[in-house]
Amino acid sequence: MNSVSKAAKYFGYQSRTVKQKMEIMIEKNDYHKSLKNKVICKICGSKIFITKFLSFRKLSNHLLSYKTKRLMIVSESQKNKWSHFKKYWNDVTKELRKKASKNSKNIKCKMSVKFMINSFKQTNQNAFCPTFSTVYKALKQQRIKLSFDPLLYLSRGGYTKTTLKQGKRSLIHARDVKYRPKEANLRLEKGHFEADTVVGKREDKFVLFTLLDRKTRELYIALTKRDAKSINKALRMLIRKYNLEIKTLTVDNGSENTLLHKVVGKKKLFKCKPYASYQKGSIENAHRYIRRFIPKGKSFNSLTQEYVFWIKEQIDEYKRILAIEN
């Protein structure tokens, strides 16, 4: 391994993560200048006064302390933060135990974590309340010393899926859709477009890049790869082929759209809010016509650009009702 990027690629991490861990692991040793036996570099021949080396002991100590701080209530600030929820939790479990001890038939009448958290939120609106996943993780790993006997059965074994977190690129060069001009919102003129991608199978290399005029509902389709550079090429190809003038372009927050500002410009690119596909509903509806020719679950790897253009022609022949302003 002769570079951080190669090491990160080999182990399946981000380069930034590897650099951060290296900074944590590095230790220094000072060699005083008055020492008789100087340390000489074999490559350049210069004297060495400070050496740096990786210490796995420092890394292990860091990881242990990080996990402890994250999952165990050890500091005073954490204890104060969790105090209201912990008191409520213990009061509820204590009450359930009393009922179970009086009547053995009530032992099976247990309560879920989700129900307890929702009840706590209703009675303690201003107090800190952890999420469901945080409580379940803490209970599974036994990091929070709470009484949970009366709870519903909590699985202990089995495989827990872990995923590698990757930094997601955001559309920093796009404006919010609420700043889109009136001409685009009311469909008063041509040239205001929506863009999206249609995916076949998850493992496919190719997707369909779709472009739709908000006023005329005319749909343009291109077969391309899903990365940002390929999406840029597909948009340029459609603009050149159909001589399009793009006044505004509305897209979602997908990583494949991060370079579209290089084609249309920053002032013309608008992004929808997360999980708000209705803000570009015209193109979402147009995808239904594509699915008549290419059903869900079918691979796009065997498609050709000529067949995709033929699909566009068939969709353009459909008679649709458009809202026309008087």
N, C-alpha and C positions, 0 to 999 in steps of 0.2 A: 504494500500500500504506500504509494508515494504522494498522495494528496488526500485532503479531507473529503472532497467530493466523491472520490473513488471508494473510500472507506464507508461513507454514508450509503452509497449505492449498494455496496456489498452486504451491509447489515440491514438495509431496508429502513434507514432513518433519513430525516432531513439533515442537510449539511449544517444548518444553524444549531440543531440539537446536539450534533457531535461536537461542535466548537464549544458550546456551553458546558458539556460534560468534561471536555478537555481542560477548560479553565478551572473547573472545580477540582480536577485531579492533579493539576500541576503543583509541584513543590520546588522550592529553590534552595540551593546550597551556596553559601558565599565562601570564596577562597581569598583569604587575606593576602594583600600584596607583598607583605614581608615574609611570606613562606619561602623556605629555601627551594623546595621542589615545586616549581611552577608547572601548571597544567597547560600543555601546548596542544593546539588543534592540529590534527594530522592532515587536514585538507588545506587550510590557509596558512598554518604556521604561527598564528597569533596566540597570545596568552589568554587563558580563560580564567576569569575571576568569579563568574556566576554560572551555575549549571541548573538546568530545569529538567525534571523527569516526571513521569506519570506515576501517581500513587493510587493504587486501587483501594488502599485503606481509607483515603479521604473520600473516595466515591461511595464506598459502602456506608461510611458514617453519614454522609449527606443523604443517601437514599433512605436510611433507617430513620433519621430525624425528620425527613420530609413526610414519610408515611405516618409517623407518629403524630405530627402536627396536623395532618389532614384528617385523620380518622379517629383520633383519641382526644377527649376533652381534658386537656392537661393544663392549659394556661388559665389565669383568672378571667381574662376577657372572654374566653370560650365558655367557661363555666357560667358567667353572668348571661351570656348570649343564649345558652340553652336552658337556663334555670326555669323559665315559665313552662316550656314544653316538657321538661323532665318531670316537674311537679304534677302537671296534668296527666302525663303518661302513668306515673306511679299511682295516682289517685284512682284512675280508671281500672288499672289492673288489680289494685287492692280490692275495689268494690266487686269486680268479677270473681275474685277468689272467695270472697265471703259468700256470694250466691252459690258458688260451686261446692263449698264446704257444707252448706245447709242441705242441699239437695244434690245427690249424685247425678241426677238426670240432667242438670244444667251444665255439667262439665263440658259437654260437646257444643254448647252454645257459646262460641267464641266470636271475637271481633277482628276485623281486618285492620291493617295499618292505614289503609286509605280512608276508611271510615273514621278512625281516630283522628287523623290529620285534618280532615274536613270539619269534624266537630270542634277541634281546637281552634281552627280559623274563625269559626262563627262566634266563639265565646272570647277569643283573644285576638282581636283584629289588628292591634298595634304591636303585638309581640312577634318575635322571630319564630318562624316555623320552617323546618327543613322540608325538602321535597320527599316524595315517596321513595325514589331511587336511593337517596342518601340514607334514609332510615333502614331500608332493606340491606344495603351494602354494609352498614355498620353492624346490623344484627347478624348477618352471615359471617362476618369476620370477627365478631365478638369484640369490637373495639369500643362500643358504648355499653357501659355496665348498667343496662336497664332491665327491668323485670318484664319478660315477654311470654311467660307461661300461658296466660289465657288467650294468646293470639292464635289465629289460624295457623295451620301447619306451615312451617318455614323449611323449605328444602335445603339440605345441607350438602348433599353430594352432587355428582354430575359434572358435566363440562360447562365451564363459563366461557363464553366467546369473548375474545379480546380483539380489538381492532386497532390498527395503526392510525394515529391521528396525523393528518396532513394539513398544512396551512392552505386554506382556500383563498384564492385570489378574488377580490371584490371588484365591482365595476366603479372604480374611483373616478373614472373619466366620464361617467354618465350622470345626468341630472334626474331628480325624482320626477315621476310621472305627473305629479300635481302641478308642475311648472310647464307642462305641455301647452302649446298655444290653443286658442279657441277654435281655430280652423281645423285642427286635428281632432279635438274632442267632439265637435259637432259635425264632422265629416263634410265640411263645406267645400273642399277642393281636393284635387288629386295630389299625390306626392307624399302623403303621410302614411307610413308603412308600419306594420308589425312583423316581427321576425321570431322564429322558433325552430326547434328541431323535432323530428319524429324518429323514434328509436324502434328498431326491430327486436332483436335479441340483445341481451346485456353484453354478450361477448363479441358482438359484431364490430367490425372495423369501420363500417360505413353507416351513415345516418342520412336522413333527408333534411336539408336546410330549406325552410319554407319562408316565403316573403309575401305579404298580402297588403294591397292598397285598401285603406280604411273606407274610402268613398265608393270605389267601383267594386270592391270585394274580389278583384282579379288576383289570382294566386300564381306565384312563381315558385318552382321547385328545382332543387339541384341535389345531386348525389355527391356526397363528400364525406371526409373523415370528421371526427367530432372535436379535434383539437382547435385551438383558437386561430392558428395560421390557416388551416384548411377552410374554416368558416369564412375568414376574410377573403380568401381566393374565390369561394363560391359566391359571395356577395358581389365582388367585382365582376365576376363572369355574368351574373344576371343583369347587373347594371349595363354592362357593355352589350350583351345580346339583345336586350329589349329596350335599350336607350332610356333608362329610367332616370328620373330626377327625384332624388330623395330629399324632402324638406324636413321630415322628422322620422326617426326610427325608434320604435318601442320594443324592448326586449326584456327578458327575465334576468335573474341574477346568476345564471349559469356561468361556469368558468370558461366555456367556449366563446363567450361574448366579450371577453376582456379586451380584445384588440379592435373591436368594431369602430372605435372612435378614430382610428387611423384612416378609415374609409369614408365615413360620413361627417366627421368632425365632432368635437366635444359638445358644441352647442345644439347639435341636432340629435344627439343620442339620449334617450330617456329609458329609465329602468323602472320596472314594477316593484312594488314592495314584496318582501319575502312571503311566499305562500299566498299570493294574490293573483292567480292566473286570470281571474275575471277582468283584470285591468287591461288585458289584451284578448278579450273574449272572441273577437272576430276570427282570429287565426286559430284559436282553439276549436271553434266550430268548423272551420274549414278542414281540419284534420279528420273529421268524420268522413268527408268525401274520399280522402286518400285511403282510409281504412276499408272502403268498399272494394278497392283494387288490391290492397296489401293488408290482409287481416293481422291483428295483433298476434305476436309470437312467431311470425314468419321472418326469416333472416333476410337482411338487405344486402348481404355480400354477393349474391348472385344477380342483383339488379344491374341494369345498364342505364346510362344517361339518356339514351334514345327512348327507352321504355318510360322513364320518368317524365320526359317531355310529352310523350303521348298521353300520360295520365293527366298532365296539366291541360291539354287540349280537351280531353273528355270532361273535366270538371268545369272548364270555361263554358261549355255548351249547356250546362244545367241552367234552368230558368229559376231564378231566385227573386224574392220580393225585397226591395231595398227601401229604406226609409228616406223619403225625399222631402226636403224642406220647401215650403211654399214661399 
